[in-house]
Amino acid sequence: PRVRRIQRRSPFHPRMNLSLLSAGGVTSAGLGPAAITAPWPVTATHSHGGVPVQAGLIEQKDPSLLRWQKEPRLRRASPITYFMIEAVEQALQGAPHLDRGRTGVVASFFLGCLVYSVRFYRQITEEGRRFASPVLFPETVFNSPLSHVVATLGLGGPVYSQIGDKTCWASALRTAQCWLANGDCDHVIVLAAEEFDPHEVDALHSGGLLRGGLQPCEGAIALLLGPSANGPAIGAIADGYDFRTRQEGLEAAERCLAEFSPHTPLLDTATGWTRTAAATIGRSIIGPKATLTEGFTLSAAADTMRALDIVASGQSPEVIVPVWGLTRQVAAYRVTA
């Protein structure tokens, strides 16, 4: 029988460049766009087997976050919902004449709405299945926070939640490209969010993800993106380079970055074990050294802002931003002036 050769589709998605219109952020450094690229301080210490683990937590009594509790559908929402809606509202305020009915939102999560999930399953294990609150369960679903955000703020475009490791952020950017290229909406808010619970420390330690002194953090970052006009833009995206071991992770990174010009510098985004992988690739590195504060998709969103700042300031006409997923895949995208 004739064998049909399947040609691998190019990982690039250059159909439409994305320009940043405005941004919003909620991090341990504070609220507002300036908090996105500012150093994220650690604000709390948790213990894992007697070993202290530092984390960057949000001051949830901030008036800007507390005001959302007045919204009827947000009264029982988890903390991540308040982070997300505040970040999105900040981004929308930067474009007051935007048609919200033609604005889509795609969110990327690693752990998502963790606090209420832990609370719900604690009720099952400690009090019995009959006492698990049906009020809490809907808030454990990944898409619940985003549903609250779009309903409260009146956003009428497509809505999509994506779950993965850190590279989920690159997939969210690619989704935004597709929506705009297809005419599904006029603008897209690409959102990254994480929340913290002490159980997260146990899970991350068990998975070996806190080696090298990584410090988990929580918050939300929202980038309002539109078709490229003048100024810095997010261009070609390469994703889907999967791996199972760290050696495969290095090989996946080499294949991914080979799709870009070898003369374009890489933004320093590696943390933990990926620092070793990044050092062996042999490409020039640009930008300040990434911190040990790790917010997963949250950190990936901050890296996008760092890259846009670099090309806007003239440090380099273009930058490749690697997204080092610690558990699943490697991705990268190009930011140009």
C-alpha positions as CSV (number, residue, x, y, z in Angstrom):
1,P,0.0,0.0,0.0
2,R,1.1,3.5,-0.7
3,V,2.4,5.3,2.4
4,R,1.2,8.9,2.8
5,R,3.8,11.1,4.2
6,I,2.4,13.5,6.9
7,Q,4.3,16.8,6.8
8,R,4.7,18.4,10.2
9,R,2.8,21.7,10.2
10,S,5.0,24.7,10.9
11,P,4.8,25.7,14.6
12,F,4.7,29.4,13.6
13,H,1.5,31.3,13.7
14,P,2.3,34.7,12.0
15,R,-1.2,35.4,10.7
16,M,-1.5,38.5,12.8
17,N,0.9,40.4,15.1
18,L,-0.5,41.6,18.4
19,S,0.0,45.1,19.8
20,L,-0.3,45.9,23.5
21,L,-3.0,48.6,24.1
22,S,-3.0,48.5,27.9
23,A,-2.4,46.2,30.9
24,G,-3.4,45.6,34.4
25,G,-1.8,43.7,37.2
26,V,-2.3,42.4,40.7
27,T,1.0,41.0,42.3
28,S,2.7,41.0,45.7
29,A,4.4,44.2,44.5
30,G,1.0,46.0,44.4
31,L,-1.8,46.8,42.0
32,G,-1.5,48.4,38.6
33,P,0.7,48.0,35.4
34,A,3.8,49.0,37.3
35,A,3.5,46.0,39.6
36,I,3.8,43.6,36.6
37,T,7.5,44.1,35.9
38,A,8.5,45.3,39.4
39,P,10.3,42.8,41.7
40,W,7.7,40.6,43.4
41,P,8.5,40.5,47.1
42,V,7.9,37.5,49.3
43,T,5.4,38.3,51.9
44,A,4.8,35.0,53.8
45,T,6.7,31.9,54.9
46,H,5.2,28.4,55.0
47,S,6.8,25.2,56.3
48,H,7.2,22.0,54.4
49,G,8.6,19.2,56.5
50,G,10.3,21.8,58.7
51,V,11.8,23.6,55.8
52,P,10.6,27.2,55.3
53,V,9.3,28.1,51.9
54,Q,8.7,31.7,51.1
55,A,5.8,32.9,48.9
56,G,4.6,36.1,47.4
57,L,1.0,36.7,48.5
58,I,-1.5,39.4,47.8
59,E,-2.8,41.8,50.4
60,Q,-6.4,40.8,50.0
61,K,-7.7,43.6,52.2
62,D,-6.7,46.2,49.6
63,P,-9.7,48.5,49.0
64,S,-9.4,47.9,45.2
65,L,-10.0,44.2,45.8
66,L,-12.6,44.5,48.5
67,R,-14.8,46.7,46.4
68,W,-15.6,43.6,44.2
69,Q,-17.2,41.9,47.1
70,K,-20.2,44.2,46.6
71,E,-21.0,42.5,43.3
72,P,-23.8,40.0,44.0
73,R,-22.3,37.1,42.0
74,L,-18.8,37.6,43.5
75,R,-19.8,37.3,47.1
76,R,-18.7,33.7,47.3
77,A,-15.9,33.9,44.7
78,S,-12.4,32.6,45.4
79,P,-9.5,35.0,45.8
80,I,-8.3,34.3,42.2
81,T,-11.5,35.8,40.9
82,Y,-10.8,39.1,42.6
83,F,-7.3,39.2,41.3
84,M,-8.5,38.5,37.8
85,I,-11.4,41.0,37.7
86,E,-9.2,43.8,39.1
87,A,-6.5,43.2,36.5
88,V,-9.0,43.1,33.6
89,E,-10.7,46.2,34.8
90,Q,-7.4,48.0,34.9
91,A,-6.6,46.9,31.4
92,L,-10.1,48.1,30.2
93,Q,-9.6,51.5,31.8
94,G,-6.7,52.0,29.5
95,A,-9.0,51.9,26.5
96,P,-12.2,53.5,27.7
97,H,-13.9,53.6,24.2
98,L,-13.4,49.9,23.6
99,D,-16.5,48.0,22.4
100,R,-16.7,45.4,25.2
101,G,-19.3,43.4,23.2
102,R,-16.5,42.7,20.7
103,T,-13.8,41.9,23.2
104,G,-12.8,38.4,23.9
105,V,-10.9,36.9,26.9
106,V,-8.6,33.9,27.0
107,A,-7.2,32.9,30.4
108,S,-4.3,30.7,31.2
109,F,-3.9,28.7,34.5
110,F,-1.5,26.3,36.0
111,L,-3.2,25.5,39.3
112,G,-6.2,27.8,39.0
113,C,-8.9,28.2,41.7
114,L,-7.0,26.2,44.3
115,V,-8.3,27.7,47.5
116,Y,-11.9,26.5,47.2
117,S,-10.9,23.2,45.8
118,V,-8.8,22.4,48.9
119,R,-11.7,23.7,51.1
120,F,-14.3,21.5,49.3
121,Y,-12.2,18.3,49.4
122,R,-11.3,18.9,53.1
123,Q,-15.0,18.9,53.9
124,I,-15.4,15.5,52.1
125,T,-12.4,13.9,53.8
126,E,-12.9,15.4,57.3
127,E,-16.7,15.7,57.6
128,G,-18.0,13.2,55.1
129,R,-19.5,13.5,51.6
130,R,-22.9,14.6,52.9
131,F,-21.3,17.7,54.3
132,A,-19.5,18.9,51.2
133,S,-20.9,22.3,50.4
134,P,-22.7,22.5,47.0
135,V,-22.1,26.2,47.2
136,L,-18.3,25.7,47.1
137,F,-18.2,23.1,44.3
138,P,-19.0,25.5,41.4
139,E,-16.1,27.7,42.5
140,T,-13.7,24.8,42.1
141,V,-14.2,24.6,38.3
142,F,-11.3,26.2,36.3
143,N,-13.7,28.3,34.2
144,S,-15.7,29.7,37.1
145,P,-13.5,32.7,37.8
146,L,-13.4,33.8,34.2
147,S,-17.2,33.4,33.9
148,H,-17.6,35.8,36.8
149,V,-15.2,38.3,35.2
150,V,-16.8,38.5,31.8
151,A,-20.4,38.5,33.2
152,T,-19.6,41.3,35.7
153,L,-17.7,43.5,33.2
154,G,-20.0,42.9,30.3
155,L,-17.5,41.4,27.9
156,G,-19.3,39.8,24.9
157,G,-16.6,38.3,22.8
158,P,-15.4,34.6,22.9
159,V,-14.3,33.3,26.3
160,Y,-11.8,30.5,26.8
161,S,-9.9,29.0,29.8
162,Q,-6.7,27.1,29.1
163,I,-4.9,24.9,31.7
164,G,-1.4,23.7,31.4
165,D,2.1,24.4,32.6
166,K,3.8,27.8,32.1
167,T,3.6,27.4,28.3
168,C,-0.1,27.7,28.5
169,W,0.5,31.5,28.3
170,A,2.0,31.0,24.8
171,S,-1.0,29.0,23.7
172,A,-3.3,31.8,25.0
173,L,-1.4,34.3,22.9
174,R,-1.8,32.1,19.9
175,T,-5.5,31.8,20.6
176,A,-5.7,35.6,20.6
177,Q,-4.0,35.7,17.2
178,C,-6.5,33.2,15.8
179,W,-9.6,35.1,17.1
180,L,-8.4,38.4,15.7
181,A,-7.4,36.9,12.3
182,N,-10.7,35.1,12.0
183,G,-12.7,38.3,12.9
184,D,-14.2,36.7,16.0
185,C,-13.6,39.8,18.0
186,D,-11.9,43.2,17.7
187,H,-9.7,43.0,20.8
188,V,-8.6,40.2,23.1
189,I,-7.7,40.3,26.8
190,V,-5.1,37.6,27.5
191,L,-5.1,36.8,31.2
192,A,-2.8,34.8,33.5
193,A,-3.8,34.1,37.1
194,E,-2.8,32.0,40.0
195,E,-3.7,31.8,43.7
196,F,-1.9,30.3,46.6
197,D,-2.7,27.8,49.3
198,P,-0.3,26.0,51.7
199,H,-1.3,22.7,50.1
200,E,0.4,24.1,47.0
201,V,3.8,24.0,48.8
202,D,3.3,20.2,49.5
203,A,2.3,19.5,45.9
204,L,5.1,21.5,44.3
205,H,7.7,20.0,46.7
206,S,6.4,16.5,45.9
207,G,6.8,17.2,42.2
208,G,10.2,18.6,42.6
209,L,9.2,22.0,41.2
210,L,10.6,24.1,44.1
211,R,14.2,23.0,43.7
212,G,16.7,25.8,43.2
213,G,14.9,28.0,45.7
214,L,11.8,28.8,43.6
215,Q,9.3,30.9,45.6
216,P,5.6,30.5,44.5
217,C,3.5,33.6,44.1
218,E,-0.1,34.6,43.3
219,G,-1.9,37.3,41.4
220,A,-3.2,38.2,37.9
221,I,-2.0,40.0,34.8
222,A,-4.2,41.1,32.0
223,L,-2.9,42.3,28.6
224,L,-5.3,44.0,26.3
225,L,-4.2,43.2,22.7
226,G,-5.3,44.2,19.3
227,P,-4.1,44.0,15.7
228,S,-0.6,45.4,15.3
229,A,-0.4,49.0,14.3
230,N,2.8,51.0,15.1
231,G,5.1,50.1,18.0
232,P,6.2,46.8,19.6
233,A,4.3,43.7,18.7
234,I,4.1,40.0,19.5
235,G,4.7,38.0,16.4
236,A,5.4,34.4,15.5
237,I,4.7,31.8,18.1
238,A,6.2,28.3,18.3
239,D,4.6,25.9,20.8
240,G,3.8,22.2,21.3
241,Y,7.4,21.0,22.0
242,D,6.6,18.4,24.5
243,F,8.9,16.5,26.9
244,R,8.8,14.0,29.7
245,T,12.3,14.2,31.2
246,R,14.7,17.1,31.7
247,Q,17.0,15.8,28.9
248,E,14.0,15.8,26.6
249,G,13.2,19.3,27.8
250,L,16.6,20.5,26.6
251,E,16.1,18.8,23.3
252,A,12.6,20.3,22.9
253,A,14.0,23.7,23.7
254,E,16.7,23.4,21.0
255,R,14.1,22.4,18.4
256,C,11.8,25.2,19.4
257,L,14.4,27.9,19.3
258,A,15.8,26.6,16.1
259,E,12.7,28.0,14.4
260,F,14.0,31.6,15.1
261,S,17.0,33.5,13.9
262,P,20.1,32.5,15.8
263,H,21.1,36.2,15.9
264,T,18.1,37.3,17.9
265,P,18.8,37.4,21.7
266,L,16.7,35.4,24.2
267,L,15.0,37.0,27.1
268,D,16.3,35.6,30.4
269,T,13.2,33.7,31.5
270,A,14.7,30.5,32.9
271,T,14.2,29.5,36.6
272,G,15.0,26.4,38.6
273,W,16.4,23.5,36.5
274,T,15.7,25.3,33.3
275,R,18.6,27.7,34.0
276,T,20.9,24.8,33.3
277,A,19.1,24.0,30.0
278,A,19.2,27.7,28.9
279,A,22.9,28.0,29.6
280,T,23.7,25.0,27.3
281,I,21.9,26.4,24.2
282,G,24.6,28.9,23.5
283,R,22.5,32.0,22.5
284,S,22.9,35.5,23.7
285,I,20.8,36.5,26.6
286,I,19.2,39.9,27.1
287,G,17.4,41.6,30.0
288,P,17.8,41.4,33.8
289,K,18.2,38.0,35.3
290,A,14.8,36.4,36.1
291,T,14.0,36.3,39.8
292,L,13.3,33.2,41.8
293,T,9.7,34.2,42.4
294,E,7.7,31.9,40.3
295,G,4.1,32.5,39.3
296,F,3.9,30.0,36.4
297,T,1.6,31.5,33.8
298,L,1.7,34.7,35.8
299,S,5.5,34.9,35.4
300,A,5.1,34.2,31.7
301,A,2.8,37.2,31.3
302,A,5.3,39.4,33.1
303,D,8.0,38.2,30.7
304,T,5.9,39.4,27.8
305,M,5.8,42.9,29.4
306,R,9.6,42.8,30.0
307,A,10.2,41.9,26.3
308,L,7.9,44.7,25.1
309,D,9.7,47.2,27.3
310,I,13.1,46.1,25.9
311,V,12.2,46.6,22.2
312,A,10.3,49.8,23.0
313,S,13.4,51.2,24.7
314,G,15.6,50.4,21.8
315,Q,17.8,47.9,23.6
316,S,17.2,45.4,20.7
317,P,15.0,45.5,17.6
318,E,13.6,42.1,18.5
319,V,13.6,39.5,21.3
320,I,12.8,35.9,21.5
321,V,10.9,35.0,24.7
322,P,11.3,31.4,25.7
323,V,8.5,29.9,27.9
324,W,10.0,27.1,30.0
325,G,7.3,24.8,31.1
326,L,8.5,22.9,34.1
327,T,6.3,19.9,33.5
328,R,5.0,19.6,30.0
329,Q,6.5,21.6,27.1
330,V,8.6,24.4,25.8
331,A,7.4,27.3,23.7
332,A,8.7,30.6,22.4
333,Y,7.5,33.7,20.6
334,R,9.1,36.8,19.0
335,V,8.6,40.4,20.1
336,T,9.6,43.0,17.6
337,A,9.9,46.8,17.6
